[in-house]
Amino acid sequence: MNTIYKKLIKAVAAFSLVVALFSMIGCEKGLLDTLPRTQVLTANMWNTDNLTDLGVNGVYQALRLGQTLYKYDQYVTLQPRDNQVLLNGTATSSSGLFSSEWQGLYEGVHAANNAIWGITNVSPSATEKKQRYLAEVKFLRAFFYYRLNQLYKGVPIYLEPIEWDNVLRGRNTEQEVWDQILADLNDCIAESNLPDRYNAGNVNYGRITKSAAYALRGKVYMYLQRWDDAIADFQTVQNLGHSLFANYANLFKGSNEQSPEVIFSIQNMALAGYGSDYQFVFGSRSAFGSNWNTILVHPDAVDRYENIDGTKFSWDNILPGFTAMTAAQREVFFLRNNLTDAERASAAARGADMSRYLPTGNEGRLQSAFSNRDPRLATNVILPYSTFVGNNAGVDQQFTMRWPFRAEFGNTFDLRTDIPARFYYLPRKFVYEGANPGIPDRSNGAYDYIVIRFADVLLLWAEALNELPGRTMEAVAKVNEVRARAGVAAIAISSNQTEMRQLIRDERRRELMCEGIIFFDEMRWKTWRETSFYTGNGIKQAFGRIDAPYSWAGDHLYTWPIPRTEIQRNPNLEQNEGWVD
């Protein structure tokens, strides 16, 4: 985020709780406590130009309520270290996951509604500024409803400030919510005082722009299968100056978070309460902050990365007979060189086929499975026997990911996870390297949450093109732009729409790993069951051992339930089909 803008956020940090109290008094959170709420908002909140600035920044802060984007992908390309209710078949409408998401998103909705009221009826700011602010806030309201509709498919629409005890509307239809989202985005796009986009270094970088509105509207059109409209909006995003950043790996560093590839991001800074917790959930014990590895990488995601020449990766080409072996037997290929007698006996007891162990060549043999792969794999994932620069008592230290783990220090320098008795692929994307990365702690990094970037748009553009008769080869060209930047060979296929549909989906799964997008793709495509809940899948170690199986509870999982607590408080809410407590 721009330094000046981060200073602005820091200046309002202490004030943000006051902003929240005034701007979100009518929100769903109020339904969950027993404090009386007799006033929706106060005109005093908006009666100076400075308070107007702070009030609008308070709506931006509402983006942070639950929008830690990576959490969604723990159900698809990533995996939790401990099983979750959506994965183990135990989710009910009483599960906290559903109520916390509902609450956080509606807090954003009500904050936006209060801001629209205050800007329109009270604020003394200049007209041009107020019109720009209204456009920004309408985008944010559209985004909150966008996420609600993605998950719950039809929710109550509130467009004005409302007292806590009047939040009693029934659900609008899914289509009505999409229509309202489009109305807000249309207003945003039509506002002449809203800039097309901000260049890096602009004091307002991080605020909403027309390019973000076009990109989000294009995403809505994808849900509505309005392919031509989506294509037109994605073309406009490109026309407004967005493009792919030259280097995929460097794109996710803080120094490049204002590149033309980034269209919409949730701003973070290295300040308690305003930073990202990527480090805490993705990072290892050996990384700065001594982290928890809460979210890991699923082996299926690793196997999906092709060879650099574009051919499909196959374990059997590297290790003949690999797929015919049991997961327990395959552990042998992941073992470190020069095992001790005790380590060999332990591996054999776990079922490893030790007849295939190479005492001095085991590591190199496994590394050959990753040496000629799509470069995005090594950017996104810490692979076995790769290195990672972490922290050794305040000094940079190179660690190596080995199995079985022996020791983090004492001249061994094995990468240590929070679960050293098991061996998983680990995220590398968004994890700080070095002993002193310039952040205060593991829960407050400065990396922004990238919500929409141009590669996402290009691949959606390709998807929309492919769904139209006779335009599949245009879709191929869009996908190849993304692949060329990644450094992997282009695809060359005939105009086979079905084949191309699958290629686009897999390209998104590779390109957008760890960014909180793929889960919503799988839900929209209705592919989540086949990609994650096939027989024998679950939380997997790198060699395929299942630590906790997944269980598909039914197709109702494609639509989240209305939280039971909300139905208890609002009898006008009807539950989604299939959800029975």
SULGILIN-V620278 format. One record per residue. N is the residue number from 1. SS is DSSP state (hx for helix, st for strand, lp for the rest). Layout:
# SULGILIN-V620278
n={N & N}
ss={SS & SS}
This chain:
# SULGILIN-V620278
n={1 & 2 & 3 & 4 & 5 & 6 & 7 & 8 & 9 & 10 & 11 & 12 & 13 & 14 & 15 & 16 & 17 & 18 & 19 & 20 & 21 & 22 & 23 & 24 & 25 & 26 & 27 & 28 & 29 & 30 & 31 & 32 & 33 & 34 & 35 & 36 & 37 & 38 & 39 & 40 & 41 & 42 & 43 & 44 & 45 & 46 & 47 & 48 & 49 & 50 & 51 & 52 & 53 & 54 & 55 & 56 & 57 & 58 & 59 & 60 & 61 & 62 & 63 & 64 & 65 & 66 & 67 & 68 & 69 & 70 & 71 & 72 & 73 & 74 & 75 & 76 & 77 & 78 & 79 & 80 & 81 & 82 & 83 & 84 & 85 & 86 & 87 & 88 & 89 & 90 & 91 & 92 & 93 & 94 & 95 & 96 & 97 & 98 & 99 & 100 & 101 & 102 & 103 & 104 & 105 & 106 & 107 & 108 & 109 & 110 & 111 & 112 & 113 & 114 & 115 & 116 & 117 & 118 & 119 & 120 & 121 & 122 & 123 & 124 & 125 & 126 & 127 & 128 & 129 & 130 & 131 & 132 & 133 & 134 & 135 & 136 & 137 & 138 & 139 & 140 & 141 & 142 & 143 & 144 & 145 & 146 & 147 & 148 & 149 & 150 & 151 & 152 & 153 & 154 & 155 & 156 & 157 & 158 & 159 & 160 & 161 & 162 & 163 & 164 & 165 & 166 & 167 & 168 & 169 & 170 & 171 & 172 & 173 & 174 & 175 & 176 & 177 & 178 & 179 & 180 & 181 & 182 & 183 & 184 & 185 & 186 & 187 & 188 & 189 & 190 & 191 & 192 & 193 & 194 & 195 & 196 & 197 & 198 & 199 & 200 & 201 & 202 & 203 & 204 & 205 & 206 & 207 & 208 & 209 & 210 & 211 & 212 & 213 & 214 & 215 & 216 & 217 & 218 & 219 & 220 & 221 & 222 & 223 & 224 & 225 & 226 & 227 & 228 & 229 & 230 & 231 & 232 & 233 & 234 & 235 & 236 & 237 & 238 & 239 & 240 & 241 & 242 & 243 & 244 & 245 & 246 & 247 & 248 & 249 & 250 & 251 & 252 & 253 & 254 & 255 & 256 & 257 & 258 & 259 & 260 & 261 & 262 & 263 & 264 & 265 & 266 & 267 & 268 & 269 & 270 & 271 & 272 & 273 & 274 & 275 & 276 & 277 & 278 & 279 & 280 & 281 & 282 & 283 & 284 & 285 & 286 & 287 & 288 & 289 & 290 & 291 & 292 & 293 & 294 & 295 & 296 & 297 & 298 & 299 & 300 & 301 & 302 & 303 & 304 & 305 & 306 & 307 & 308 & 309 & 310 & 311 & 312 & 313 & 314 & 315 & 316 & 317 & 318 & 319 & 320 & 321 & 322 & 323 & 324 & 325 & 326 & 327 & 328 & 329 & 330 & 331 & 332 & 333 & 334 & 335 & 336 & 337 & 338 & 339 & 340 & 341 & 342 & 343 & 344 & 345 & 346 & 347 & 348 & 349 & 350 & 351 & 352 & 353 & 354 & 355 & 356 & 357 & 358 & 359 & 360 & 361 & 362 & 363 & 364 & 365 & 366 & 367 & 368 & 369 & 370 & 371 & 372 & 373 & 374 & 375 & 376 & 377 & 378 & 379 & 380 & 381 & 382 & 383 & 384 & 385 & 386 & 387 & 388 & 389 & 390 & 391 & 392 & 393 & 394 & 395 & 396 & 397 & 398 & 399 & 400 & 401 & 402 & 403 & 404 & 405 & 406 & 407 & 408 & 409 & 410 & 411 & 412 & 413 & 414 & 415 & 416 & 417 & 418 & 419 & 420 & 421 & 422 & 423 & 424 & 425 & 426 & 427 & 428 & 429 & 430 & 431 & 432 & 433 & 434 & 435 & 436 & 437 & 438 & 439 & 440 & 441 & 442 & 443 & 444 & 445 & 446 & 447 & 448 & 449 & 450 & 451 & 452 & 453 & 454 & 455 & 456 & 457 & 458 & 459 & 460 & 461 & 462 & 463 & 464 & 465 & 466 & 467 & 468 & 469 & 470 & 471 & 472 & 473 & 474 & 475 & 476 & 477 & 478 & 479 & 480 & 481 & 482 & 483 & 484 & 485 & 486 & 487 & 488 & 489 & 490 & 491 & 492 & 493 & 494 & 495 & 496 & 497 & 498 & 499 & 500 & 501 & 502 & 503 & 504 & 505 & 506 & 507 & 508 & 509 & 510 & 511 & 512 & 513 & 514 & 515 & 516 & 517 & 518 & 519 & 520 & 521 & 522 & 523 & 524 & 525 & 526 & 527 & 528 & 529 & 530 & 531 & 532 & 533 & 534 & 535 & 536 & 537 & 538 & 539 & 540 & 541 & 542 & 543 & 544 & 545 & 546 & 547 & 548 & 549 & 550 & 551 & 552 & 553 & 554 & 555 & 556 & 557 & 558 & 559 & 560 & 561 & 562 & 563 & 564 & 565 & 566 & 567 & 568 & 569 & 570 & 571 & 572 & 573 & 574 & 575 & 576 & 577 & 578 & 579 & 580 & 581}
ss={lp & lp & hx & hx & hx & hx & hx & hx & hx & hx & hx & hx & hx & lp & lp & hx & hx & hx & hx & hx & hx & hx & hx & lp & lp & lp & lp & hx & hx & hx & hx & hx & lp & lp & lp & lp & lp & lp & lp & lp & lp & lp & hx & hx & hx & hx & lp & lp & hx & hx & hx & hx & hx & hx & hx & hx & hx & hx & hx & hx & hx & hx & hx & hx & lp & lp & lp & lp & lp & hx & hx & hx & hx & lp & lp & lp & lp & st & st & st & lp & lp & lp & lp & hx & hx & hx & hx & lp & lp & lp & lp & lp & lp & lp & hx & hx & hx & hx & hx & hx & hx & hx & hx & hx & hx & hx & hx & hx & hx & hx & hx & hx & hx & hx & hx & hx & hx & hx & hx & hx & lp & lp & lp & lp & lp & hx & hx & hx & hx & hx & hx & hx & hx & hx & hx & hx & hx & hx & hx & hx & hx & hx & hx & hx & hx & hx & hx & hx & hx & hx & hx & lp & lp & lp & lp & lp & lp & lp & lp & lp & lp & lp & hx & hx & hx & lp & lp & lp & lp & lp & lp & lp & hx & hx & hx & hx & hx & hx & hx & hx & hx & hx & hx & hx & hx & hx & hx & hx & hx & lp & lp & lp & lp & lp & lp & lp & lp & lp & lp & lp & lp & lp & lp & lp & lp & lp & lp & lp & hx & hx & hx & hx & hx & hx & hx & hx & hx & hx & hx & hx & hx & hx & lp & lp & lp & hx & hx & hx & hx & hx & hx & hx & hx & hx & hx & hx & hx & hx & lp & lp & lp & lp & lp & lp & lp & lp & hx & hx & hx & hx & lp & lp & hx & hx & hx & lp & lp & lp & lp & lp & st & st & st & st & st & lp & lp & lp & lp & lp & lp & lp & lp & lp & st & lp & hx & hx & hx & hx & hx & lp & lp & lp & lp & lp & lp & lp & lp & lp & lp & lp & lp & st & st & st & lp & hx & hx & hx & hx & hx & hx & lp & lp & st & lp & lp & lp & lp & lp & lp & lp & hx & hx & hx & hx & lp & lp & lp & hx & hx & hx & lp & lp & hx & hx & hx & hx & hx & hx & hx & hx & lp & lp & lp & lp & lp & lp & hx & hx & hx & hx & hx & hx & hx & hx & hx & lp & lp & lp & lp & hx & hx & hx & lp & lp & lp & lp & lp & hx & hx & hx & hx & hx & hx & lp & lp & lp & lp & lp & st & lp & hx & hx & hx & hx & hx & hx & st & st & lp & lp & lp & lp & st & st & st & st & st & st & lp & lp & st & st & st & st & st & st & lp & lp & lp & lp & lp & lp & lp & lp & lp & lp & lp & lp & lp & st & lp & lp & lp & lp & lp & lp & lp & lp & lp & lp & st & st & st & lp & lp & lp & lp & lp & lp & lp & lp & lp & lp & lp & lp & lp & lp & lp & lp & lp & st & lp & lp & lp & st & st & st & st & st & hx & hx & hx & hx & hx & hx & hx & hx & hx & hx & hx & hx & hx & lp & lp & lp & lp & lp & hx & hx & hx & hx & hx & hx & hx & hx & hx & hx & hx & hx & hx & hx & hx & lp & lp & lp & lp & lp & lp & lp & lp & lp & lp & hx & hx & hx & hx & hx & hx & hx & hx & hx & hx & hx & hx & hx & hx & hx & lp & lp & lp & lp & lp & lp & hx & hx & hx & hx & hx & hx & hx & hx & lp & lp & hx & hx & hx & hx & hx & lp & lp & lp & lp & lp & st & st & st & lp & lp & lp & lp & lp & st & st & st & st & lp & lp & lp & lp & lp & hx & hx & hx & hx & lp & lp & lp & lp & lp & hx & hx & hx & hx & hx & hx & lp & lp & lp & lp & lp & lp & lp & lp & lp & lp & lp & lp}
